[in-house]
């Protein structure tokens, strides 16, 4: 790791970041290892290889544990101070899927699978305490607000034939604790959802959809309507959405670029080049922005973003010249 001045933290590959709730640690993975650093001192705490191909990471509410999910679906619990594996769900048969997230109390882990399985497990005993299978469905885009009072995910189904497009996806809201029959579907449906992220208060949902992904919409969950929309050119390795804690800013990655958008009209506040972007997320205090990439990743002070945008533009121009 190298620290530049002003304090922009620079990495190699970082597929996803997670800040601890107290913002005194940051976890990330890129390649084989899961690493934790103290923050903002940025001193290494540990780097471990608990499972092959980690794909999602989340801190518990007390910051003492990490849940790590792999591309196979296998999920483990790590001690966030030592990196020691303290729980292994041994659930790779559940299949690949999106995030595994702690409940508000930290005792449980909620997960969804591309094989159509919604599951809740006890993080200490690894016992499966709730599950629901959507036959023929594909569950993805698991997200939760700051207080984790509910969880949201998308449900898609395969088309009847290869010549037909898939039907629009349903977005399901499950109040916590998750119980059979206690859920509601949002009134609107979207086709080809590429990413979605609920806002920290749980009032709004940011959705990127289209084929290819070309539209971002902000959906007011309480009023059941779209309140803002913006066309953006997307591309690269994956698509990510990050809300600032006060919900005034949204960061997304486009085609080799990142955009910081201002609510409520989604006007561009900052724009900067980033090769192969894959993750965007604010720290809990909104003081920092984490930018994950398959090539070079950064944690940037939000106040420094205008300068960072100018320097990234200059770097991009020099790269093109050579």
Order of alpha helices (4+ residues) and beta strands (2+ residues): beta-beta-beta-beta-beta-beta-beta-beta-beta-beta-beta-beta-beta-beta-beta-beta-beta-beta-beta-beta-beta-beta-beta-beta-beta-beta-beta-beta-beta-alpha
